[in-house]
């Protein structure tokens, strides 16, 4: 941990010296990022690669994981997190957007097992879930008042990757609650169909987080600004 901390300090110094030597606020050095796997690949990597094509001295070290890492302890410069954040005074937070959730199945599954008509059926159906952040497997359902409430489900499969979840649902392995940004094409073609529409629309926030004590090096600031700008673009995956 001490070695990693010293390496980050030296890297920050190198970046500061290069910016001073160039006479401008230039993004240089390596930025360590932690991104949710499917969302990071689909919606964040294009933004990052556009930046690195313009700034040849900006380097990236990216970890894709659904695990909530310790930004401070693991030396992460910037993380993107989906879901409710805890109270952490060591982190600075910027809201980027919101993902909308719905429950879906393949037409083959519906033909064989029928579509569920009540939320209570989720405790008897085969459900496919993502990486479990809490002990009880739950999905967020929107009630008649518009609030998102957790509802326990029966788990058949559990996958830590969004694309693996989609593949399992397409194969007719069960029901799954997925964000609309991930399955837009499958919904448009009818490869997946929504079920329990009366409970659809629960939302989860999307945030960028970084250490509060960290000086905003140009490489960090430019990435935060680029993500914030991308999130406001029409059709952005940050607001589907």
C-alpha positions in Angstrom: 0.0 0.0 0.0 2.9 2.4 0.8 4.6 1.6 -2.5 1.4 2.2 -4.5 0.8 5.5 -2.6 4.4 6.6 -3.4 4.0 5.7 -7.1 0.8 7.7 -7.3 2.6 10.7 -5.8 5.5 10.4 -8.2 3.1 10.1 -11.1 1.3 13.2 -10.0 4.6 15.1 -9.8 5.5 14.0 -13.3 2.2 15.2 -14.6 2.6 18.5 -12.9 6.1 19.0 -14.2 5.1 18.2 -17.7 2.1 20.6 -17.6 4.5 23.4 -16.3 7.1 22.6 -18.9 4.5 22.7 -21.7 3.2 26.0 -20.4 -0.4 24.9 -20.5 -3.0 22.8 -18.6 -2.2 19.6 -20.5 -3.5 16.1 -19.5 -0.5 13.9 -19.1 0.3 10.7 -17.2 -1.8 7.6 -16.3 -5.3 7.8 -15.0 -6.5 4.8 -13.0 -10.2 4.2 -13.5 -12.7 1.7 -12.1 -15.8 1.1 -14.3 -18.9 -1.1 -14.2 -18.3 -3.8 -16.8 -21.0 -3.7 -19.4 -21.9 0.0 -18.9 -18.2 1.0 -19.0 -17.5 -0.9 -22.2 -20.7 0.4 -24.0 -20.9 4.0 -22.9 -17.7 5.2 -21.2 -14.9 3.6 -23.2 -15.9 5.5 -26.4 -15.7 8.8 -24.5 -12.3 7.9 -23.1 -10.9 6.8 -26.4 -12.0 10.0 -28.1 -10.0 11.8 -25.4 -6.9 9.8 -25.7 -6.9 10.2 -29.5 -6.7 14.0 -28.9 -4.3 13.9 -26.0 -1.5 11.6 -26.8 0.1 11.9 -23.4 -3.0 10.8 -21.6 -2.7 7.1 -20.6 -5.4 4.9 -19.1 -5.4 2.0 -16.7 -8.9 0.7 -16.5 -10.5 -2.1 -14.4 -13.9 -3.4 -15.3 -15.8 -4.9 -12.4 -19.1 -4.9 -10.7 -17.4 -5.1 -7.3 -17.5 -1.8 -5.3 -13.8 -1.2 -4.8 -12.3 1.1 -2.2 -11.3 4.1 -4.2 -8.8 5.4 -1.6 -7.2 2.0 -0.6 -6.9 0.7 -4.1 -5.4 3.9 -5.6 -8.3 4.6 -8.0 -8.3 8.1 -9.5 -11.9 7.9 -10.8 -14.7 5.4 -10.5 -18.2 5.3 -12.1 -20.8 3.7 -9.9 -24.4 2.6 -10.5 -26.7 2.5 -7.5 -27.1 4.3 -4.2 -23.9 5.5 -2.7 -22.9 5.3 0.9 -21.9 8.2 3.0 -18.2 8.6 2.4 -16.7 12.0 3.3 -13.4 11.0 1.6 -15.0 11.0 -1.8 -16.3 13.7 -4.1 -19.4 12.8 -6.1 -20.8 14.0 -9.4 -24.2 12.8 -10.6 -24.0 11.7 -14.3 -27.4 10.2 -14.9 -29.9 7.5 -14.2 -30.5 4.0 -15.5 -34.1 2.7 -15.8 -34.9 -0.9 -15.1 -37.4 -3.4 -16.4 -38.1 -7.1 -16.1 -37.9 -9.1 -19.3 -37.9 -12.6 -20.7 -37.5 -14.3 -24.1 -40.6 -15.0 -26.2 -39.7 -18.7 -25.8 -39.8 -18.5 -22.1 -43.1 -16.8 -22.1 -44.6 -19.3 -24.5 -43.4 -22.2 -22.3 -44.0 -20.8 -18.8 -46.4 -17.9 -19.3 -45.7 -14.3 -18.3 -45.9 -13.5 -14.6 -48.9 -11.4 -13.6 -48.0 -10.5 -9.9 -44.8 -9.5 -8.1 -45.3 -12.4 -5.7 -44.5 -14.9 -8.5 -40.9 -13.7 -8.6 -40.2 -15.9 -5.5 -41.3 -19.0 -7.5 -40.0 -18.2 -11.0 -36.5 -18.8 -12.3 -34.7 -15.4 -12.0 -31.3 -14.4 -13.3 -29.6 -11.8 -11.3 -26.4 -9.7 -11.5 -23.6 -9.4 -8.9 -25.2 -9.4 -5.4 -24.3 -6.4 -3.3 -26.6 -7.4 -0.4 -27.3 -10.8 1.2 -30.9 -11.1 0.0 -31.4 -11.3 -3.8 -33.9 -8.4 -4.6 -35.1 -6.5 -7.6 -36.3 -2.9 -7.4 -40.0 -2.6 -8.4 -41.8 0.7 -8.8 -45.1 0.9 -6.8 -48.2 2.8 -7.6 -46.8 5.9 -5.8 -43.8 5.9 -8.1 -41.3 4.8 -5.4 -38.8 2.0 -5.9 -39.1 -0.8 -3.4 -37.0 -4.0 -3.1 -38.7 -7.3 -3.8 -37.1 -10.6 -3.1 -36.7 -13.0 -6.0 -35.9 -16.7 -6.5 -32.4 -17.1 -8.0 -31.5 -19.7 -10.6 -28.4 -18.1 -12.2 -26.1 -15.3 -11.0 -23.7 -13.5 -13.3 -21.3 -10.6 -12.6 -21.5 -9.3 -16.2 -24.4 -7.6 -17.9 -23.8 -9.2 -21.3 -23.8 -12.7 -19.7 -27.2 -11.8 -18.2 -28.6 -10.9 -21.6 -27.3 -14.1 -23.1 -29.0 -16.2 -20.4 -32.3 -14.4 -20.8 -32.2 -14.8 -24.6 -31.6 -18.5 -24.1 -34.9 -18.7 -22.2 -33.3 -19.5 -18.8 -35.6 -17.3 -16.9 -36.6 -13.7 -16.0 -34.2 -10.9 -15.5 -34.3 -7.2 -14.5 -32.0 -5.2 -16.8 -31.3 -1.6 -17.6 -32.9 -0.3 -20.8 -29.5 1.0 -22.1 -28.3 -2.6 -22.2 -31.2 -4.2 -24.1 -32.5 -1.5 -26.4 -31.7 -3.6 -29.5 -33.3 -6.8 -28.1 -36.5 -5.0 -27.2 -36.7 -3.3 -30.6 -36.4 -6.6 -32.4 -38.6 -8.5 -30.1 -35.8 -10.9 -29.0 -36.8 -9.9 -25.5 -40.2 -8.8 -24.2 -41.0 -6.9 -21.0 -43.1 -8.5 -18.3 -44.7 -7.1 -15.1 -44.9 -3.7 -16.8 -46.9 -2.3 -13.9 -43.7 -2.5 -11.8 -41.3 -1.3 -14.5 -39.4 2.0 -14.3 -37.4 1.7 -11.1 -34.3 3.8 -11.3 -30.7 3.7 -10.1 -28.4 6.7 -10.1 -25.1 6.9 -12.0 -22.2 8.8 -10.4 -18.6 9.6 -10.9 -16.6 9.5 -7.7 -13.0 10.4 -6.9 -10.9 11.1 -3.7 -11.8 14.4 -2.2 -8.2 15.2 -1.1 -6.8 14.5 -4.6 -5.6 17.6 -6.5 -7.5 17.7 -9.7 -4.7 17.0 -12.2 -5.6 18.0 -15.7 -6.0 14.4 -16.7 -8.6 13.8 -14.0 -10.5 17.0 -14.6 -10.7 16.5 -18.4 -12.2 13.0 -18.0 -14.8 14.2 -15.5 -15.8 17.0 -17.7 -16.0 14.7 -20.8 -18.2 12.3 -19.0 -20.5 15.0 -17.8 -20.8 16.4 -21.3 -21.4 13.0 -22.8 -24.1 12.3 -20.3 -26.1 15.4 -21.6 -26.0 14.3 -25.2 -29.3 13.3 -26.8 -29.8 9.6 -26.6 -27.1 9.2 -24.1 -27.0 5.8 -22.3 -26.8 7.8 -19.1 -30.5 8.7 -19.3 -32.2 5.7 -21.1 
